[in-house]
Amino acid sequence: MAVTVSLVLLFGLVLFFLLRSKTLGYGSAFIAVMFGFFLASTGASGPINELATAVVHAIPNL
């Protein structure tokens, strides 16, 4: 679990700097996929799924 969390932080940080510098290419796509892959295996996946579900259900009420 500690390795997964550290990889999420690492990929998240790299993705943040890639998006900030507007360097979008194959490398940043790979970083984004790896960030999502490792984020899904942490405890944050449950709240993220609940948030996404709540947003999807709230859109028709706008």
HUJO-V803281 format. One record per residue. N is the residue number from 1. PHI is phi in radians with two decimals (none if undefined). PSI is psi in whole degrees, 0 to 359 (NA if undefined). Layout:
n = <N	N>
phi = <PHI	PHI>
psi = <PSI	PSI>
//
This chain:
n = <1	2	3	4	5	6	7	8	9	10	11	12	13	14	15	16	17	18	19	20	21	22	23	24	25	26	27	28	29	30	31	32	33	34	35	36	37	38	39	40	41	42	43	44	45	46	47	48	49	50	51	52	53	54	55	56	57	58	59	60	61	62>
phi = <none	-1.14	-1.19	-1.11	-1.12	-1.18	-1.19	-1.08	-1.12	-1.11	-1.15	-1.11	-1.15	-1.11	-1.11	-1.02	-1.23	-1.15	-1.23	-1.19	-1.49	1.01	-1.70	-1.86	-2.89	-1.14	-1.13	-1.22	-1.13	-1.10	-1.09	-1.11	-1.15	-1.14	-1.06	-1.13	-1.09	-1.31	-1.16	-1.16	-1.63	-1.75	-1.26	-1.36	-1.15	-1.09	-1.09	-1.15	-1.12	-1.12	-1.12	-1.10	-1.12	-1.12	-1.16	-1.12	-1.30	-1.44	-1.04	-1.13	-1.45	-1.31>
psi = <320	324	319	316	318	325	323	316	318	308	324	318	315	317	320	313	326	318	325	322	1	37	87	122	200	325	315	328	318	317	318	318	315	321	314	321	312	330	325	337	7	179	350	349	324	305	326	317	319	319	316	320	318	321	317	321	336	336	315	339	357	NA>
//
